[in-house]
């Protein structure tokens, strides 16, 4: 069991605690175990998007290919919209029943959802029940992912070594981005091993089986985790209460909403939407754009620990202020330059510049939110605020960008992102100036 240390009254314990070698090992293993589940969750969630082109006709056979993809995209969006509900449910569980319990239920739910998709019969076998079951599986996965972020962020912030909390907590986004990259890699391997007919007939099920098995492995790893909340905080009157947050921690909740709105929007803009932008606006081929984005995402993943370690030096507030300020100033110029370049190398450099700015946020997004709430409402405060802002702004980023382009006003999207970066900057100004962000880490 980890030593119980005061995670919130850091100012009263300015000295850095001494950790034994055994305790260091246990805490680092706990970070890895929690992160592994995060990787699996995001792999399972995104493999649907990457594999939809192969299984769309199995569930929506009467439509033309475009309508089939729109139908599967609608099911994907439904899973996205379940995130706020998942954030609320798992936030409540994490604060009232413990972080470990919430983490176990979350990854188990994702395993069930993946198995359902892998095994669900096609439209030819059971008719309209096929897309209904597919939707149910995606709703289950949406709930799981919605609860995963806040609970993982809370647990990792509480278990990380003081003085390295920014660095260690950054691995939440390392595994999040890694899950997306792993999903792409599995699809590429299957494309190399199977022909298109095999992929459409049965090959598309393989990634979901892989995801379910990986989720099962993560479940066993997470069973080894120690609980970081105490019986006292779990029994508190406002534990896991959203009403308690609004009554006593409204400012912190609104602050998290503010910079998560901008952070989610720019994250999905320069990751999920950027491939389509390179094809539709910059005029690149699909294959070239895919290669550029794969390389950029890999580098982006590797940047997270570096920017997390930077926050341990300069403070989380400084990270967030740099993110908001640079994002506000650089978004429009980067998009404008991308529209005019045709060299993959130049495009990659511009995207990496944008992702480096985003890294000021992603590397510390979990811990900077967790540090704003007391332990009795921490999982709820982090998870629910994130899920709402992520669904509203991150989930709609691609749709808004494409809608404005179709309307002939594409540059308005650049300014939309810039304005939300300004909101993130203003929200970051509300973060406390605490010296313990620099030295007195848990």
Secondary structure as UniProt FT lines:
FT   HELIX           10..12
FT   HELIX           21..59
FT   TURN            61..62
FT   HELIX           65..81
FT   HELIX           83..96
FT   HELIX           99..119
FT   HELIX           123..126
FT   TURN            127..128
FT   HELIX           129..159
FT   TURN            162..163
FT   HELIX           165..169
FT   HELIX           171..193
FT   HELIX           196..201
FT   HELIX           203..205
FT   HELIX           206..222
FT   TURN            223..224
FT   HELIX           231..234
FT   TURN            237..240
FT   HELIX           242..248
FT   HELIX           250..270
FT   TURN            271..273
FT   HELIX           274..280
FT   HELIX           286..314
FT   HELIX           316..340
FT   HELIX           344..362
FT   TURN            363..364
FT   HELIX           365..370
FT   TURN            371..372
FT   HELIX           375..377
FT   HELIX           378..389
FT   HELIX           390..394
FT   TURN            395..396
FT   HELIX           397..406
FT   TURN            407..408
FT   HELIX           411..428
FT   TURN            429..430
FT   HELIX           435..437
//
